[in-house]
């Protein structure tokens, strides 16, 4: 059975395919962090992003 969880690389590929560039992805994280911080944390954990990187993403998104 395949792993049913997307990883960070796959998620970024989806964003890029949808037309998001780096600036748009940063804005997406900012909005997610501002509106739903606990869910943003949970999402980053779901992507299996290491704790240190998750903290960096969240700090940059504030």
N, CA, C and O atoms as a Tripos MOL2 file, in Angstrom:
@<TRIPOS>MOLECULE
protein
  248   247    62     0     0
PROTEIN
NO_CHARGES

@<TRIPOS>ATOM
      1 N           0.8420   -1.1940    0.0000 N.3       1 UNK1
      2 CA          0.0000    0.0000    0.0000 C.3       1 UNK1
      3 C           0.8830    1.2520    0.0000 C.2       1 UNK1
      4 O           1.8450    1.3390    0.7620 O.2       1 UNK1
      5 N           0.5510    2.2080   -0.8520 N.am      2 UNK2
      6 CA          1.3100    3.4500   -0.9250 C.3       2 UNK2
      7 C           1.0020    4.3450    0.2670 C.2       2 UNK2
      8 O          -0.0720    4.2720    0.8630 O.2       2 UNK2
      9 N           1.9670    5.1850    0.5950 N.am      3 UNK3
     10 CA          1.7610    6.1840    1.6350 C.3       3 UNK3
     11 C           0.7070    7.1710    1.1360 C.2       3 UNK3
     12 O           0.8530    7.7330    0.0510 O.2       3 UNK3
     13 N          -0.3440    7.3840    1.9110 N.am      4 UNK4
     14 CA         -1.4350    8.2580    1.4780 C.3       4 UNK4
     15 C          -1.2230    9.7110    1.8690 C.2       4 UNK4
     16 O          -2.0910   10.5480    1.6200 O.2       4 UNK4
     17 N          -0.0840   10.0250    2.4760 N.am      5 UNK5
     18 CA          0.2160   11.3880    2.8840 C.3       5 UNK5
     19 C           1.0850   12.0640    1.8440 C.2       5 UNK5
     20 O           2.0920   11.5090    1.4050 O.2       5 UNK5
     21 N           0.6930   13.2640    1.4530 N.am      6 UNK6
     22 CA          1.5390   14.0580    0.5680 C.3       6 UNK6
     23 C           2.7220   14.5760    1.3700 C.2       6 UNK6
     24 O           2.6150   14.8000    2.5750 O.2       6 UNK6
     25 N           3.8410   14.7620    0.7020 N.am      7 UNK7
     26 CA          4.9770   15.3720    1.3800 C.3       7 UNK7
     27 C           5.1300   16.8180    0.9080 C.2       7 UNK7
     28 O           4.3960   17.2790    0.0340 O.2       7 UNK7
     29 N           6.0710   17.5070    1.4840 N.am      8 UNK8
     30 CA          6.2750   18.9230    1.1710 C.3       8 UNK8
     31 C           6.5520   19.1230   -0.3170 C.2       8 UNK8
     32 O           5.9900   20.0300   -0.9310 O.2       8 UNK8
     33 N           7.3990   18.2990   -0.8970 N.am      9 UNK9
     34 CA          7.7520   18.4350   -2.3120 C.3       9 UNK9
     35 C           6.5190   18.2960   -3.1950 C.2       9 UNK9
     36 O           6.3260   19.0810   -4.1240 O.2       9 UNK9
     37 N           5.6950   17.3110   -2.9110 N.am     10 UNK10
     38 CA          4.4800   17.1020   -3.7020 C.3      10 UNK10
     39 C           3.5220   18.2790   -3.5600 C.2      10 UNK10
     40 O           2.8950   18.6920   -4.5360 O.2      10 UNK10
     41 N           3.4050   18.8200   -2.3510 N.am     11 UNK11
     42 CA          2.5150   19.9510   -2.1250 C.3      11 UNK11
     43 C           3.0070   21.1800   -2.8980 C.2      11 UNK11
     44 O           2.2120   21.8780   -3.5270 O.2      11 UNK11
     45 N           4.3150   21.4430   -2.8490 N.am     12 UNK12
     46 CA          4.8850   22.5770   -3.5840 C.3      12 UNK12
     47 C           4.6670   22.3880   -5.0870 C.2      12 UNK12
     48 O           4.3540   23.3460   -5.7940 O.2      12 UNK12
     49 N           4.8310   21.1670   -5.5720 N.am     13 UNK13
     50 CA          4.5900   20.8960   -6.9940 C.3      13 UNK13
     51 C           3.1440   21.2110   -7.3770 C.2      13 UNK13
     52 O           2.8930   21.7500   -8.4540 O.2      13 UNK13
     53 N           2.1940   20.8790   -6.5030 N.am     14 UNK14
     54 CA          0.7950   21.2150   -6.7610 C.3      14 UNK14
     55 C           0.5940   22.7310   -6.8170 C.2      14 UNK14
     56 O          -0.0810   23.2410   -7.7110 O.2      14 UNK14
     57 N           1.1820   23.4420   -5.8590 N.am     15 UNK15
     58 CA          1.0830   24.9010   -5.8580 C.3      15 UNK15
     59 C           1.6640   25.4890   -7.1460 C.2      15 UNK15
     60 O           1.0450   26.3560   -7.7640 O.2      15 UNK15
     61 N           2.8200   25.0340   -7.5430 N.am     16 UNK16
     62 CA          3.4570   25.5390   -8.7610 C.3      16 UNK16
     63 C           2.6020   25.2270   -9.9890 C.2      16 UNK16
     64 O           2.4490   26.0760  -10.8670 O.2      16 UNK16
     65 N           2.0500   24.0240  -10.0580 N.am     17 UNK17
     66 CA          1.1950   23.6440  -11.1840 C.3      17 UNK17
     67 C          -0.0570   24.5240  -11.2470 C.2      17 UNK17
     68 O          -0.6060   24.7690  -12.3210 O.2      17 UNK17
     69 N          -0.4960   24.9930  -10.0750 N.am     18 UNK18
     70 CA         -1.6580   25.8770  -10.0160 C.3      18 UNK18
     71 C          -1.2900   27.3260  -10.3090 C.2      18 UNK18
     72 O          -2.1630   28.1930  -10.3500 O.2      18 UNK18
     73 N           0.0050   27.5950  -10.5140 N.am     19 UNK19
     74 CA          0.4440   28.9330  -10.8800 C.3      19 UNK19
     75 C           0.9850   29.7770   -9.7460 C.2      19 UNK19
     76 O           1.2410   30.9650   -9.9410 O.2      19 UNK19
     77 N           1.1680   29.2030   -8.5680 N.am     20 UNK20
     78 CA          1.6950   29.9850   -7.4540 C.3      20 UNK20
     79 C           3.2170   30.0660   -7.5410 C.2      20 UNK20
     80 O           3.8920   29.0590   -7.7560 O.2      20 UNK20
     81 N           3.7440   31.2700   -7.3710 N.am     21 UNK21
     82 CA          5.1920   31.4450   -7.2930 C.3      21 UNK21
     83 C           5.5800   31.5600   -5.8180 C.2      21 UNK21
     84 O           4.7310   31.4300   -4.9370 O.2      21 UNK21
     85 N           6.8580   31.8020   -5.5540 N.am     22 UNK22
     86 CA          7.3330   31.8800   -4.1600 C.3      22 UNK22
     87 C           6.5750   32.9330   -3.3630 C.2      22 UNK22
     88 O           6.1960   32.6870   -2.2180 O.2      22 UNK22
     89 N           6.3500   34.1030   -3.9540 N.am     23 UNK23
     90 CA          5.6490   35.1760   -3.2430 C.3      23 UNK23
     91 C           4.2210   34.7630   -2.8990 C.2      23 UNK23
     92 O           3.7440   35.0460   -1.8000 O.2      23 UNK23
     93 N           3.5400   34.1050   -3.8170 N.am     24 UNK24
     94 CA          2.1680   33.6640   -3.5660 C.3      24 UNK24
     95 C           2.1280   32.5940   -2.4840 C.2      24 UNK24
     96 O           1.2220   32.5800   -1.6510 O.2      24 UNK24
     97 N           3.1160   31.6910   -2.4970 N.am     25 UNK25
     98 CA          3.1590   30.6560   -1.4620 C.3      25 UNK25
     99 C           3.4270   31.2700   -0.0960 C.2      25 UNK25
    100 O           2.8540   30.8250    0.8990 O.2      25 UNK25
    101 N           4.2890   32.2840   -0.0240 N.am     26 UNK26
    102 CA          4.5320   32.9700    1.2580 C.3      26 UNK26
    103 C           3.2510   33.6420    1.7440 C.2      26 UNK26
    104 O           2.9340   33.5940    2.9320 O.2      26 UNK26
    105 N           2.5210   34.2660    0.8290 N.am     27 UNK27
    106 CA          1.2600   34.9140    1.1940 C.3      27 UNK27
    107 C           0.2490   33.8790    1.6910 C.2      27 UNK27
    108 O          -0.4760   34.1270    2.6550 O.2      27 UNK27
    109 N           0.2040   32.7350    1.0380 N.am     28 UNK28
    110 CA         -0.6960   31.6550    1.4570 C.3      28 UNK28
    111 C          -0.3790   31.2420    2.8970 C.2      28 UNK28
    112 O          -1.2850   31.0880    3.7160 O.2      28 UNK28
    113 N           0.9100   31.0630    3.2020 N.am     29 UNK29
    114 CA          1.3170   30.7010    4.5730 C.3      29 UNK29
    115 C           0.9610   31.8150    5.5510 C.2      29 UNK29
    116 O           0.4970   31.5380    6.6570 O.2      29 UNK29
    117 N           1.1750   33.0810    5.1570 N.am     30 UNK30
    118 CA          0.8380   34.1980    6.0500 C.3      30 UNK30
    119 C          -0.6460   34.1770    6.4020 C.2      30 UNK30
    120 O          -1.0200   34.3100    7.5670 O.2      30 UNK30
    121 N          -1.4840   34.0100    5.3860 N.am     31 UNK31
    122 CA         -2.9200   33.9880    5.6360 C.3      31 UNK31
    123 C          -3.3200   32.8000    6.5050 C.2      31 UNK31
    124 O          -4.1310   32.9440    7.4210 O.2      31 UNK31
    125 N          -2.7660   31.6520    6.2280 N.am     32 UNK32
    126 CA         -3.0600   30.4450    7.0040 C.3      32 UNK32
    127 C          -2.6540   30.6640    8.4570 C.2      32 UNK32
    128 O          -3.4180   30.3520    9.3710 O.2      32 UNK32
    129 N          -1.4590   31.1980    8.6730 N.am     33 UNK33
    130 CA         -0.9590   31.4360   10.0370 C.3      33 UNK33
    131 C          -1.8090   32.4630   10.7660 C.2      33 UNK33
    132 O          -2.1260   32.2750   11.9400 O.2      33 UNK33
    133 N          -2.1830   33.5450   10.0950 N.am     34 UNK34
    134 CA         -2.9660   34.6050   10.7330 C.3      34 UNK34
    135 C          -4.3770   34.1530   11.0730 C.2      34 UNK34
    136 O          -4.8970   34.4740   12.1410 O.2      34 UNK34
    137 N          -4.9940   33.4110   10.1680 N.am     35 UNK35
    138 CA         -6.4000   33.0400   10.3450 C.3      35 UNK35
    139 C          -6.5950   31.7470   11.1360 C.2      35 UNK35
    140 O          -7.5810   31.6030   11.8580 O.2      35 UNK35
    141 N          -5.6630   30.8150   10.9990 N.am     36 UNK36
    142 CA         -5.8280   29.5000   11.6160 C.3      36 UNK36
    143 C          -4.4840   28.9470   12.0840 C.2      36 UNK36
    144 O          -4.0110   27.9530   11.5340 O.2      36 UNK36
    145 N          -3.8580   29.5660   13.0860 N.am     37 UNK37
    146 CA         -2.5070   29.1580   13.4770 C.3      37 UNK37
    147 C          -2.3900   27.6930   13.9170 C.2      37 UNK37
    148 O          -1.4250   27.0230   13.5470 O.2      37 UNK37
    149 N          -3.3320   27.1920   14.6830 N.am     38 UNK38
    150 CA         -3.2430   25.7980   15.1340 C.3      38 UNK38
    151 C          -3.3680   24.8290   13.9590 C.2      38 UNK38
    152 O          -2.6770   23.8110   13.9110 O.2      38 UNK38
    153 N          -4.2460   25.1490   13.0210 N.am     39 UNK39
    154 CA         -4.4150   24.2950   11.8580 C.3      39 UNK39
    155 C          -3.2120   24.3860   10.9220 C.2      39 UNK39
    156 O          -2.8660   23.4080   10.2590 O.2      39 UNK39
    157 N          -2.5760   25.5540   10.8640 N.am     40 UNK40
    158 CA         -1.3580   25.7160   10.0680 C.3      40 UNK40
    159 C          -0.2730   24.8010   10.6380 C.2      40 UNK40
    160 O           0.4120   24.1030    9.8900 O.2      40 UNK40
    161 N          -0.1230   24.8090   11.9540 N.am     41 UNK41
    162 CA          0.8370   23.9230   12.6200 C.3      41 UNK41
    163 C           0.5310   22.4670   12.2760 C.2      41 UNK41
    164 O           1.4230   21.7070   11.9000 O.2      41 UNK41
    165 N          -0.7290   22.0920   12.4090 N.am     42 UNK42
    166 CA         -1.1320   20.7050   12.1390 C.3      42 UNK42
    167 C          -0.8670   20.3350   10.6750 C.2      42 UNK42
    168 O          -0.4450   19.2150   10.3900 O.2      42 UNK42
    169 N          -1.1060   21.2520    9.7620 N.am     43 UNK43
    170 CA         -0.8640   21.0070    8.3420 C.3      43 UNK43
    171 C           0.6180   20.7650    8.0800 C.2      43 UNK43
    172 O           0.9750   19.8270    7.3680 O.2      43 UNK43
    173 N           1.4740   21.5930    8.6440 N.am     44 UNK44
    174 CA          2.9180   21.4410    8.4540 C.3      44 UNK44
    175 C           3.3950   20.1160    9.0400 C.2      44 UNK44
    176 O           4.2660   19.4600    8.4680 O.2      44 UNK44
    177 N           2.8290   19.7230   10.1770 N.am     45 UNK45
    178 CA          3.1690   18.4290   10.7660 C.3      45 UNK45
    179 C           2.6770   17.2890    9.8670 C.2      45 UNK45
    180 O           3.3730   16.2880    9.7010 O.2      45 UNK45
    181 N           1.4870   17.4360    9.2910 N.am     46 UNK46
    182 CA          0.9320   16.4220    8.3880 C.3      46 UNK46
    183 C           1.8510   16.2070    7.1870 C.2      46 UNK46
    184 O           1.9840   15.0890    6.6880 O.2      46 UNK46
    185 N           2.4870   17.2950    6.7260 N.am     47 UNK47
    186 CA          3.4460   17.1990    5.6230 C.3      47 UNK47
    187 C           4.7780   16.6040    6.0720 C.2      47 UNK47
    188 O           5.6880   16.4160    5.2640 O.2      47 UNK47
    189 N           4.8840   16.3130    7.3560 N.am     48 UNK48
    190 CA          6.0870   15.7270    7.9450 C.3      48 UNK48
    191 C           7.3070   16.6450    7.8120 C.2      48 UNK48
    192 O           8.4300   16.1850    7.6080 O.2      48 UNK48
    193 N           7.0630   17.9310    7.9290 N.am     49 UNK49
    194 CA          8.1460   18.9040    7.9220 C.3      49 UNK49
    195 C           8.7740   18.8890    9.3080 C.2      49 UNK49
    196 O           8.0520   18.9420   10.3040 O.2      49 UNK49
    197 N          10.0970   18.8180    9.3980 N.am     50 UNK50
    198 CA         10.7640   18.7900   10.7080 C.3      50 UNK50
    199 C          10.3740   19.9910   11.5760 C.2      50 UNK50
    200 O          10.0740   21.0710   11.0680 O.2      50 UNK50
    201 N          10.3870   19.7800   12.8850 N.am     51 UNK51
    202 CA          9.9490   20.8010   13.8450 C.3      51 UNK51
    203 C          10.6810   22.1260   13.6680 C.2      51 UNK51
    204 O          10.0590   23.1870   13.7280 O.2      51 UNK51
    205 N          11.9860   22.0800   13.4530 N.am     52 UNK52
    206 CA         12.7500   23.3280   13.2960 C.3      52 UNK52
    207 C          12.2990   24.0960   12.0580 C.2      52 UNK52
    208 O          12.1440   25.3160   12.1090 O.2      52 UNK52
    209 N          12.0910   23.4020   10.9620 N.am     53 UNK53
    210 CA         11.6310   24.0580    9.7290 C.3      53 UNK53
    211 C          10.1980   24.5730    9.8940 C.2      53 UNK53
    212 O           9.8570   25.6490    9.4030 O.2      53 UNK53
    213 N           9.3750   23.8030   10.5810 N.am     54 UNK54
    214 CA          8.0020   24.2470   10.8460 C.3      54 UNK54
    215 C           8.0110   25.5580   11.6300 C.2      54 UNK54
    216 O           7.2680   26.4850   11.3090 O.2      54 UNK54
    217 N           8.8450   25.6290   12.6470 N.am     55 UNK55
    218 CA          8.9580   26.8490   13.4420 C.3      55 UNK55
    219 C           9.4210   28.0220   12.5940 C.2      55 UNK55
    220 O           8.9200   29.1350   12.7520 O.2      55 UNK55
    221 N          10.3660   27.7890   11.7020 N.am     56 UNK56
    222 CA         10.8560   28.8420   10.8090 C.3      56 UNK56
    223 C           9.7480   29.3260    9.8690 C.2      56 UNK56
    224 O           9.5720   30.5280    9.6730 O.2      56 UNK56
    225 N           9.0110   28.3830    9.2960 N.am     57 UNK57
    226 CA          7.9060   28.7600    8.3990 C.3      57 UNK57
    227 C           6.8800   29.5930    9.1330 C.2      57 UNK57
    228 O           6.4250   30.6230    8.6350 O.2      57 UNK57
    229 N           6.5220   29.1420   10.3120 N.am     58 UNK58
    230 CA          5.5090   29.8640   11.0790 C.3      58 UNK58
    231 C           6.0010   31.2380   11.5150 C.2      58 UNK58
    232 O           5.2390   32.2040   11.4840 O.2      58 UNK58
    233 N           7.2590   31.3380   11.9200 N.am     59 UNK59
    234 CA          7.8010   32.6380   12.3240 C.3      59 UNK59
    235 C           7.8330   33.5990   11.1410 C.2      59 UNK59
    236 O           7.4950   34.7730   11.2900 O.2      59 UNK59
    237 N           8.2300   33.1220    9.9870 N.am     60 UNK60
    238 CA          8.2710   33.9730    8.7870 C.3      60 UNK60
    239 C           6.8730   34.3610    8.3250 C.2      60 UNK60
    240 O           6.7090   35.3310    7.5850 O.2      60 UNK60
    241 N           5.8710   33.6120    8.7550 N.am     61 UNK61
    242 CA          4.5010   33.8600    8.3220 C.3      61 UNK61
    243 C           3.7630   34.8360    9.2280 C.2      61 UNK61
    244 O           2.6150   35.1850    8.9530 O.2      61 UNK61
    245 N           4.3910   35.2720   10.2820 N.am     62 UNK62
    246 CA          3.7280   36.1890   11.2250 C.3      62 UNK62
    247 C           3.9500   37.6320   10.8460 C.2      62 UNK62
    248 O           3.4630   38.5320   11.5310 O.2      62 UNK62
@<TRIPOS>BOND
     1     1     2 1
     2     2     3 1
     3     3     4 2
     4     3     5 am
     5     5     6 1
     6     6     7 1
     7     7     8 2
     8     7     9 am
     9     9    10 1
    10    10    11 1
    11    11    12 2
    12    11    13 am
    13    13    14 1
    14    14    15 1
    15    15    16 2
    16    15    17 am
    17    17    18 1
    18    18    19 1
    19    19    20 2
    20    19    21 am
    21    21    22 1
    22    22    23 1
    23    23    24 2
    24    23    25 am
    25    25    26 1
    26    26    27 1
    27    27    28 2
    28    27    29 am
    29    29    30 1
    30    30    31 1
    31    31    32 2
    32    31    33 am
    33    33    34 1
    34    34    35 1
    35    35    36 2
    36    35    37 am
    37    37    38 1
    38    38    39 1
    39    39    40 2
    40    39    41 am
    41    41    42 1
    42    42    43 1
    43    43    44 2
    44    43    45 am
    45    45    46 1
    46    46    47 1
    47    47    48 2
    48    47    49 am
    49    49    50 1
    50    50    51 1
    51    51    52 2
    52    51    53 am
    53    53    54 1
    54    54    55 1
    55    55    56 2
    56    55    57 am
    57    57    58 1
    58    58    59 1
    59    59    60 2
    60    59    61 am
    61    61    62 1
    62    62    63 1
    63    63    64 2
    64    63    65 am
    65    65    66 1
    66    66    67 1
    67    67    68 2
    68    67    69 am
    69    69    70 1
    70    70    71 1
    71    71    72 2
    72    71    73 am
    73    73    74 1
    74    74    75 1
    75    75    76 2
    76    75    77 am
    77    77    78 1
    78    78    79 1
    79    79    80 2
    80    79    81 am
    81    81    82 1
    82    82    83 1
    83    83    84 2
    84    83    85 am
    85    85    86 1
    86    86    87 1
    87    87    88 2
    88    87    89 am
    89    89    90 1
    90    90    91 1
    91    91    92 2
    92    91    93 am
    93    93    94 1
    94    94    95 1
    95    95    96 2
    96    95    97 am
    97    97    98 1
    98    98    99 1
    99    99   100 2
   100    99   101 am
   101   101   102 1
   102   102   103 1
   103   103   104 2
   104   103   105 am
   105   105   106 1
   106   106   107 1
   107   107   108 2
   108   107   109 am
   109   109   110 1
   110   110   111 1
   111   111   112 2
   112   111   113 am
   113   113   114 1
   114   114   115 1
   115   115   116 2
   116   115   117 am
   117   117   118 1
   118   118   119 1
   119   119   120 2
   120   119   121 am
   121   121   122 1
   122   122   123 1
   123   123   124 2
   124   123   125 am
   125   125   126 1
   126   126   127 1
   127   127   128 2
   128   127   129 am
   129   129   130 1
   130   130   131 1
   131   131   132 2
   132   131   133 am
   133   133   134 1
   134   134   135 1
   135   135   136 2
   136   135   137 am
   137   137   138 1
   138   138   139 1
   139   139   140 2
   140   139   141 am
   141   141   142 1
   142   142   143 1
   143   143   144 2
   144   143   145 am
   145   145   146 1
   146   146   147 1
   147   147   148 2
   148   147   149 am
   149   149   150 1
   150   150   151 1
   151   151   152 2
   152   151   153 am
   153   153   154 1
   154   154   155 1
   155   155   156 2
   156   155   157 am
   157   157   158 1
   158   158   159 1
   159   159   160 2
   160   159   161 am
   161   161   162 1
   162   162   163 1
   163   163   164 2
   164   163   165 am
   165   165   166 1
   166   166   167 1
   167   167   168 2
   168   167   169 am
   169   169   170 1
   170   170   171 1
   171   171   172 2
   172   171   173 am
   173   173   174 1
   174   174   175 1
   175   175   176 2
   176   175   177 am
   177   177   178 1
   178   178   179 1
   179   179   180 2
   180   179   181 am
   181   181   182 1
   182   182   183 1
   183   183   184 2
   184   183   185 am
   185   185   186 1
   186   186   187 1
   187   187   188 2
   188   187   189 am
   189   189   190 1
   190   190   191 1
   191   191   192 2
   192   191   193 am
   193   193   194 1
   194   194   195 1
   195   195   196 2
   196   195   197 am
   197   197   198 1
   198   198   199 1
   199   199   200 2
   200   199   201 am
   201   201   202 1
   202   202   203 1
   203   203   204 2
   204   203   205 am
   205   205   206 1
   206   206   207 1
   207   207   208 2
   208   207   209 am
   209   209   210 1
   210   210   211 1
   211   211   212 2
   212   211   213 am
   213   213   214 1
   214   214   215 1
   215   215   216 2
   216   215   217 am
   217   217   218 1
   218   218   219 1
   219   219   220 2
   220   219   221 am
   221   221   222 1
   222   222   223 1
   223   223   224 2
   224   223   225 am
   225   225   226 1
   226   226   227 1
   227   227   228 2
   228   227   229 am
   229   229   230 1
   230   230   231 1
   231   231   232 2
   232   231   233 am
   233   233   234 1
   234   234   235 1
   235   235   236 2
   236   235   237 am
   237   237   238 1
   238   238   239 1
   239   239   240 2
   240   239   241 am
   241   241   242 1
   242   242   243 1
   243   243   244 2
   244   243   245 am
   245   245   246 1
   246   246   247 1
   247   247   248 2
@<TRIPOS>SUBSTRUCTURE
     1 UNK1         2 RESIDUE 1 A UNK
     2 UNK2         6 RESIDUE 1 A UNK
     3 UNK3        10 RESIDUE 1 A UNK
     4 UNK4        14 RESIDUE 1 A UNK
     5 UNK5        18 RESIDUE 1 A UNK
     6 UNK6        22 RESIDUE 1 A UNK
     7 UNK7        26 RESIDUE 1 A UNK
     8 UNK8        30 RESIDUE 1 A UNK
     9 UNK9        34 RESIDUE 1 A UNK
    10 UNK10       38 RESIDUE 1 A UNK
    11 UNK11       42 RESIDUE 1 A UNK
    12 UNK12       46 RESIDUE 1 A UNK
    13 UNK13       50 RESIDUE 1 A UNK
    14 UNK14       54 RESIDUE 1 A UNK
    15 UNK15       58 RESIDUE 1 A UNK
    16 UNK16       62 RESIDUE 1 A UNK
    17 UNK17       66 RESIDUE 1 A UNK
    18 UNK18       70 RESIDUE 1 A UNK
    19 UNK19       74 RESIDUE 1 A UNK
    20 UNK20       78 RESIDUE 1 A UNK
    21 UNK21       82 RESIDUE 1 A UNK
    22 UNK22       86 RESIDUE 1 A UNK
    23 UNK23       90 RESIDUE 1 A UNK
    24 UNK24       94 RESIDUE 1 A UNK
    25 UNK25       98 RESIDUE 1 A UNK
    26 UNK26      102 RESIDUE 1 A UNK
    27 UNK27      106 RESIDUE 1 A UNK
    28 UNK28      110 RESIDUE 1 A UNK
    29 UNK29      114 RESIDUE 1 A UNK
    30 UNK30      118 RESIDUE 1 A UNK
    31 UNK31      122 RESIDUE 1 A UNK
    32 UNK32      126 RESIDUE 1 A UNK
    33 UNK33      130 RESIDUE 1 A UNK
    34 UNK34      134 RESIDUE 1 A UNK
    35 UNK35      138 RESIDUE 1 A UNK
    36 UNK36      142 RESIDUE 1 A UNK
    37 UNK37      146 RESIDUE 1 A UNK
    38 UNK38      150 RESIDUE 1 A UNK
    39 UNK39      154 RESIDUE 1 A UNK
    40 UNK40      158 RESIDUE 1 A UNK
    41 UNK41      162 RESIDUE 1 A UNK
    42 UNK42      166 RESIDUE 1 A UNK
    43 UNK43      170 RESIDUE 1 A UNK
    44 UNK44      174 RESIDUE 1 A UNK
    45 UNK45      178 RESIDUE 1 A UNK
    46 UNK46      182 RESIDUE 1 A UNK
    47 UNK47      186 RESIDUE 1 A UNK
    48 UNK48      190 RESIDUE 1 A UNK
    49 UNK49      194 RESIDUE 1 A UNK
    50 UNK50      198 RESIDUE 1 A UNK
    51 UNK51      202 RESIDUE 1 A UNK
    52 UNK52      206 RESIDUE 1 A UNK
    53 UNK53      210 RESIDUE 1 A UNK
    54 UNK54      214 RESIDUE 1 A UNK
    55 UNK55      218 RESIDUE 1 A UNK
    56 UNK56      222 RESIDUE 1 A UNK
    57 UNK57      226 RESIDUE 1 A UNK
    58 UNK58      230 RESIDUE 1 A UNK
    59 UNK59      234 RESIDUE 1 A UNK
    60 UNK60      238 RESIDUE 1 A UNK
    61 UNK61      242 RESIDUE 1 A UNK
    62 UNK62      246 RESIDUE 1 A UNK
